[in-house]
Amino acid sequence: MPGRLTVIGLGPGNASLLAPMALSCLVRAEAVVGYDRYMELVDPDLLKGKSLFSSPMKKEMERTAKAVEFALAGLDTVVVSSGDSGIYGMAGLVLEFLEREGLMGTVELEIVPGIPALCAAAALLGAPLMHDFASISLSDLLTPLPSIMKRIRCAVEGDFVIVLYNPKSRKRDSYLGQALAMAAEHRGPDTPVGFVRNAYRPDQDVRVATLGTCDPEWADMLTTVVIGNSASRLAGGKILTPRGYFEKYG
């Protein structure tokens, strides 16, 4: 019989923020597959005695195929993502792979939620996501840049708080600046902006500024950027997006 195939999120990377259900999946697993950097975030004791497979960035298809191979061989297999596997993670690719290979009725698939990067960043910044928000990745590896910029413009015009994933890499260092400039067209220079790098990891860096004072150079691929909406404001060095309780009940 094929083994179970489970996709989990490790959370922000701090062991204390690994969800209990995800931890139990790692404990019971016979095989673990993941991006090499994320595999390094797993407690080595949880990997002892298991079949392991890791590979570098852009090898997601290879990792998925290997995980399915393990599962078809009868191994209880876990695929690890950072944050939540269903938000820019491996859950979608694993599900699509099983669908395309006609294995939906053969391999039992379980997707376990984790703490996503946007929640970790929001907690460190204060309360920026208390009202409607949009999450957009600036990586154009799989999404055309015009589509990304259109989504940013629509989110800005809709007055959403905006969470930006993958804001910068060596090959694309101008997209974040374009996004911030687009936001500045519709929102004042005092609109708060937060930069969170490596949330809850040893080299964590949290910066709070405004559209008028922030610097795109503060970000890299490990940074999550949060742009406030027209109601967001700074409160004691934190970003606050009011939900509207005081206006309605105060």
N, C-alpha and C positions, 0 to 999 in steps of 0.2 A: 504494500500500500504506500502511496506517496506520503511524504511528511507534510506537516503544516508549514505554510509560508506566511511569516508575520513581518510587517513593516512597522518599525517604531521610530519615534523621535526622541533624541537624547536630551532635548531641552537646550538651554543656552550653552551647556558645556560644563557646568558645575555639578558635581556628583549629587549634591543635596537637592538639586532641582530635576533629577531624573524621576519621572512619574513612577509610582509603585507598580503599576501594571506593566510598564515597559521593562522595569527591573526584573519582574518575575518572568517575562519572556526571555530575557537574556540568561537568567539562571537555568531555565529548562532547555535552552537551545542546544542543539548538537552541531550546528553550523552557523557562522556569523559572517555576513558579507557587508562591505561598506567602502566608502571613499577613505583613502588611507589616513587623511587628517582627522576624520571623524572616528575612525577605529582607535586612534591614539587617545581619544577622550574617554574610552571605555576602561573601566577598572580591569587591569590585566588578570586579576583573579577570576573575573567573570568569563574570560576567554580561554582559560586553561583547559586542555583536554578536548577542545572543540575543533572542528574543521573550519579554517579561516580563509577568507579571500578578500583582498583589498586591491585597489587600483587607483591611479591618479585621477585628477579632474578630467572631464570630457570622456570618461570611459563608463558612463552610466549604463549603456546598452550591454557592455561586457559584464558588468556586475549583475545586472538583472538576469541575463542568461545563465550565469553561474549559480545564482540563487535558485532559479527554477530547476537547474540540473541537480543541485543538492536535494531539493524537495522531492523531485521525481525519483531520486535514489533512496527515498525513505527517511531522510534526515529532517528533524524539526529545525527549520531554517529561519533565521532572523536577518532582515536587511535593516541597517541603521542609517538614519538621516540625522542632521542636526535639527534643533527646534522641533517643529511638528512636521512629520513626514508628508502630510497632505498640503503643506504650504511651500511651494517651490521645492518639494522634496521628492522622494522616490516612490511614494504611494501611487501616484498617477501612472508612472512608467511601468511599474510592476503590474498594475491592473490592466493596462493596455496590452502589455506583452502577453499576458495570459489570454486576453480576449482574442488577439490576433493569431495566437498559436492554437486556438481551440481547446484551451486547458481549463476554462472556467469551471467545468463540472468535474475536473480531475484533481486539481490542486486546491486544497482548502486555503483561502486567503483571509488573513485577519490584519486590520489596520488599527494600530494603537495610537491614540493622540499623545502629543507632547506639548511642552510650553514653547510657543513660537518666539522667534527673535523680536517680533514687534511688541509682544507682551513684556518681554524682559527689558527692552529699551524703554517702553512706556513707564514701567515701574521705577526705573532709575531716573527718568526725567521728571516724574511727578504724576500728573493725570492729564496727558495730552489727548487721550483717545476716548474721552467721556461723551463725545458726540460722534456723528457719522464720520467715517473715515474711509479712505481708499488706499489699498496697498498695491504698489507698482514696482516691478523690477526694472532697473535700467540696463540689464544685460540684453544685448541684441544678438546673442549667440543663437537663440531659437525664435526670437520675435523681431520683426523688422523695426528699425529705428523710427520710421514715420508713424507706425502704430503705437509705439511707446510714447512718443511726443504728443500724439493725439489724445491718448488716455490721460496724460498729465494735464493737458489743456482743459479737457472736459472736467477733470477733478478740481482744477483751480476755479473754473467758471462756476462749478456747482458748490463752491465753498466747503469742500471736504477738507478735513485734516488729511494730510498725505504722508504715508509711510513709504520711503524709498529703500528698496533692497538693492544689493549689488551696485552701489553708486559709482564705483570707479574701478578701473583696472589699468594695467600698463598700456593697453591698446586703445582704451577709450577713457580719456581723462577730461573730456569737455562736456559730457552729458549732464553731469550734476550741475555744473554752472548754468547750462541752458535751462534746466528744470527750475533752479532757484530764480533765474531771471524771469521765467514765465510766471512764477508765483508772485514776484514783485510787481508785475504789471497790474495785478488785480488786488493785491494786499499791501498794506502800509509797511514802511521800513521797520516799524516796531513789532511786526509779527514775529513771534518766537520760533526758533529753529533749534532742534536738538540733534546732536551727533553722539552716537553710542558705539564704541568699538569694543569688541570682545566682551560683551556683557557677562558679568559674573565669572570671569576668568581672571587669572593672576595679573594680566596686563591690561585690565579694563581701563577705558578712558571715556569720560562723559563730559561733554561740552554743551553749554546752553548759551545761545546768542540770539540775534534777531536777523531778519532778512537784510537789514542795513549794515550789519557788522560781521556776519558769518563769512567763513572762508572755505570754499570747496576743497581746498588742499587738506583740510582736516580729515577728509574721508578716504577710505580705501575699500577693498572688497570685503573686509571684515566689519564694516561700519553699517549701521542702520541710521537713516536720517529721517527725522520727523518734522514736518512743516505745519505749523498751526493754521487754523482757519481765521476768519475775520474776528471771531470772539475770543480766541486764545490770548492769554496774557501771561506775563511772568509774575510769579507769586513766591517771594522769598527764595529766588534762585531756581525755582521749579517752573515747569510749564503747566498751566491750568487751562483747560478748555471747559468752561462751565456748561453743565447740562441744562440749567435754567430753573433750578429749584428756588433760588431766592427771588427770581422775577415772578414766579407763579405763587409761591407760598410765603415768601418772606414779608 
